[in-house]
Amino acid sequence: MSSLKVVAPLLLLAMPSAFAGQAPTREEQIRDTAITVQKLSDGLNVLYGVGGNILVSTGPQGVLTVDSQFAGMVPKYKATIAELGGGAIVYTINTHGHFDHVEGNTILAPDGTRFVAHENARELMSMPRVINLVTQQASQPAYPEEARPSITYSREMRMHFNGRQIDLVHVGPAHTAGDTAVILRASGSSPTVVHLGDVFNMAGYPFIDVDSGGDLNGVINFCQTVLAQIGPDAIVIPGHGKVSGYKELAEYVAMLTALRDRIAALVASGATLEQVIASKPTAPWDDSRGNPAGFINRAYTSLNR
Ligand SMILES: [Zn+2]
């Protein structure tokens, strides 16, 4: 959909802007950004705003979302969900514990929404943290108990909602230590739909949050495991960027595998971080993915342990 307005992820906003003048603050972005909707099938929509992409299921059992964006976006997308025919959100599955995917929980909690996530995502949300994005350090608070996931799992969990089987799959450390692939199995004419959170980024290079247990090899393994579970007609939702499919996820795995091999070979030869940066290992992808500084730093750190 060319008319779709896709908002740059928060993780990229810290990087030098291609536009002249001051980059907008997060508050200005939240104030100025409207929710845009992409329909996937009846009762299934993706909402773009500020923060991670939201998947919404509306139907006879009510509303389920995947991720909750920033607190300031909640009134906006609650209005959108009402326009889609939905009411209060029964469940929100958090793909991981980063603020741009979970802060909205604080606003949803009084509605009685139940939060579901991997146990390590709950742990990440339970203490104040500084997220090391390399190009900036972002603080997130310990979220109050009512905004933390009350339902957690370790390897796999299955939900049934609005006629869909929903599998929550954790493969291992990837973007963080607590990532979930949310897989809505095919139903009727609707193909399989996967929300991969920030394990899959289509708005730049992935951020490997090494300080929160993230791992580059784990991102590759996580995506390969999901690819093996879905067919070529699957719809794949990245944490940031446009809704994609099997082909884009496979290309992403190929890119990351090539980058891993290049950087790992340099690490094995004793190269310093500065030498890895100077060798421009990401050059073929920089036009489409943007500034690689944060990725190279975190990939080097991940492979040098
Ligand atoms: Zn994240």
Residues whose N, C-alpha, C, O or C-beta is under 5 A from the ligand:
A	BS01	ZN	H98 D198
